[in-house]
Amino acid sequence: MSAAPSSTVTITVDGRDYQVPAGVNLIDALHDVGIEVPHYCYHPKLTVAGNCRMCLVETGMPLRDRATGQPVLEADGKPKIGWGPKPAVACTTNCTNGLNVRTNTPLVKDCQQGVMEFLLVNHPLDCPICDQAGECKLQEFATDFGRGYSRFIEEKNVKPKRTQLGPRVTLDDERCILCSRCVRFCQEIAKDDVLGFIDRGSHSTLTCYPGKELANNYSLNTVDICPVGALTSTDFRFKMRVWFLKPTPSISTESSVGVNTTVWSREGKIYRITPRDNDAVNDCWMSDSARDLYKPVEDPGRIDFFAVDNCKTSPDQALARAAELLKAGGVGYVGSAHSSLEEQFLLRQIIGLEPGPVAFTAPKRQGDGLLISNDATPNLRGAFLTGLLKDAPAGVADVRAEAISGAIKTLLVIHEDLATLGFTDELLRKVQVIYVGTHANRTSDLAQVVLPGLTVFEKTGSFVNQQWRVQRFFQAVPGPAGTVPDAQLLAQILARLSSAPAVVTSPEALWTSLAARVPQLAGWTWGVLGSLGKVLDASAWAHVPFGEGSSLHYDPAALTAVKAG
């Protein structure tokens, strides 16, 4: 929540001068210049509580003569600093010009060691079985800033170890250090004031208000921001050690918000999904429902074979049959707003060779005003960018009508079950269906050609979110044996239709073609998207009624206003 870059002040930290944004929180300012101040209760996206006292530092300001107002100087000509009589809490200190800070004096170190000693008085020594091990700030700061030994010889307080705060969050009361991050998150972000503390002193305990539970769709964010192992995910609890997991940047497909996520996997298996920081999209939050999107990856209904006329076959035979049906003419297309930008680009080239009507489903639902928008797809805007759609999100009614009339004889269907879109079994038997998808359904059962697709976790590509921000996602786990990315399937079909060599489907190569053919992406490369994405000029589609309504991404500016007063 820093001020504008043009508004800067000079602060002096341990004898060195730094330029920092005016008014920025001291902890954030020191972090930005590479100085770590230990803290627990402070979180940059929440209001300041100042209750853990771990971030104590010495602060002072240059002295001025009361009579003249002139600076008081030392013998060497430097300003004389009036240091505070006691350490100050860094998280409640904002940077002003001339602020002096000491972070490594004997007094500061003694304060840190004392606070840490109190935090560990009743804390259980169960790090070997704690889910937070490897990500625990209590472990890290105890090592870096603690005494390294305990003087406590009395019995520790015993508290409940498995308290269900809600359907997805389990509390270990003994580990809680009462930082109140979870309480403030529920109040300020989720707008579900359900958590609080009861009792006093070392008997204080986190709990839900009588008759309530932590059941909102953002409850697992409290687990993310818990600095210790007190709040744990019931689903992930005791499943895997975090240091064995491989993190992969990804994008949530739950809605057009395009929440940035990290997929955690080991040996081809996904164990959890957590939010990834992007202040322009989702800050550091995500919905609970988006964390379960990986579970269908191992669903027994996965399509892991190529088939022609309900008989398993080789990829070459299936792709050849698909190209043969498309070349026969009378083609219609049902695309997917869950396909990546690169896949939609290749589909557009196929349609250029074998023209036909194009339908896209754009399911709507009531957004929540935070990180779930009205548009339940991650890449509807990509269809406009690549030219698949022109004026409005297209339904399937026209395509269905043309199939009934006989004008459409072959349908290329991408990741959609036509049975849920008004296509009867009789109609599906009337047309030749080429189905690209991940899971078996009525459409795949009746399709003449089945090509196994991959989920977002098994391939690399990009989506365009509701801000028209192009964001990358990466393959986290391999697809089922024998399968290939959707882009490669479409490229193979395109090659058979054009009798040209198959295009290279690496993101870098596809983005060379995208930049050459899509005016809004001129000069762009795969690498220019970076980790936070890049917003494109969407003025050409300003007239399109996407129907987002008020369901927009969580606005960091709103939090700035909250923190300001």
DAURNOR-V649541 format. One line per field, one symbol per residue. ss: DSSP state (H for helix, E for strand, C for the rest). phi: phi as a letter, one per 30 degrees, with the letter a starting at -180 (. if undefined). psi: psi as a letter, one per 40 degrees, with the letter a starting at -180 (. if undefined). A space follows every 10 residues. Layout:
ss: ???
phi: ???
psi: ???
This chain:
ss: CCCCCCCEEE EEECCEEEEE ECCCEHHHHH HHCCCCCCCC CCCCCCCCCC CCCCCEEEEE EECECCCCCC ECECCCCCEC EEECCCCEEH HHCECCCCCE EECCCHHHHH HHHHHHHHHC CCCCCCHHHC CCCCCCHHHH HHHHHCCCCC CCCCCCCCCC CCEECCCCEE ECHHHCCCCC HHHHHHHHCC CCCCEEEECC HHHCEEEECC CCCCCCCCCC HHHHHCCCCC EEECCCCCCC CHHHCEEEEE ECCCCCCCCE EEEEEECCEE EEEEECCECC CCECCCCCHH HHCCHHHHCC CECCCEEECC EEECHHHHHH HHHHHHHCCC EEEEECCCCC HHHHHHHHHH HHHCCCCEEE CCCECCCCCC CCCCECCCCH HHHHHCCCCC CCCCCCHHHH HHHHHCCCCE EEEECCCHHH HCCCHHHHHH CEEEEEECEC CHHHHHCCEE EECCCHHHCC EEEECCCCEE EEECCCCCCC CCCCCHHHHH HHHHHHHHCC CCCCCCHHHH HHHHHHHCHH HCCCCCHHHC CCCEECCCHH HCCCCCCCCC CCCCCHHHHH HHHHC
phi: .dddedcbbc bcbhicdbcb ddiddddddd ddcicccdab ddbdcbddci cdidcdbcba bedbdddcid ddcdddjddd ccdddbdcdd dcccdbdjdc bccbdedddd dddddddddc ecddccedcd ddejbcdddd ddddbddjac cdcddddcbe cbcddadbbc ccedddcidi eddddddccd hbdbcacbib hdcdbdacde ibbdbddbdd ddddcddbcd cbdedceida dddddcdbdb bdcdaddied bbccbbhibd cabbdcdadd bbhbcadddd dcddddecdd dddbbcbbhi cdbdeddddd ddddddddii cbbcdbdcdd eddddddddd dddbdldccb dbdcaddcic cbcdddbdbd ddddddjdbc caeddcdddd dddddjdccb cccchbcddd cjddeddddd cdccccacbd addddcddbc cdcbdddcab abbcdddicd bcbbdcbdde ejcbeeeddd dddedddchc edddcdeddd dddeddcced ceidbedddi dcibdcdcdd cdddddidic dcddceddde ddddl
psi: fiiidegiih ihhfeiiihi hheihddddd ddeehhhiid dhheeiihdf ededfhihii ihiihddeei ihiideeihh hgiidiiihd eehihihehh hhefiddddd ddddddddde dehigfddeh dehdehdddd ddddeideih eheihihhii eghhdaeehh hhddehefde ddddddddde fggeiiiiii beeiihiiih eiigeieede ddddeheafd hihddehfdi hdeeihhhha hhedaedfhh ihhhihfehh dihiihhgde cebfiiidde eeeededehe ehhfiiihfe hiaidddddd dddddddeif iihhaheeii dddddddddd dddgiiihih hghiihieec ehidhfiefd dddddeedid dihhaedddd ddddeedhdh hhhhfihdde fehidddddd ihhhhhidii addddeidhh hhiiideeii aiihaeefhh iiiihdiiii heiiiddddd dddddddefi ihiheidddd ddddddehde eheiiddeda eeihhihede fdehgefdbe giihhddddd ddde.
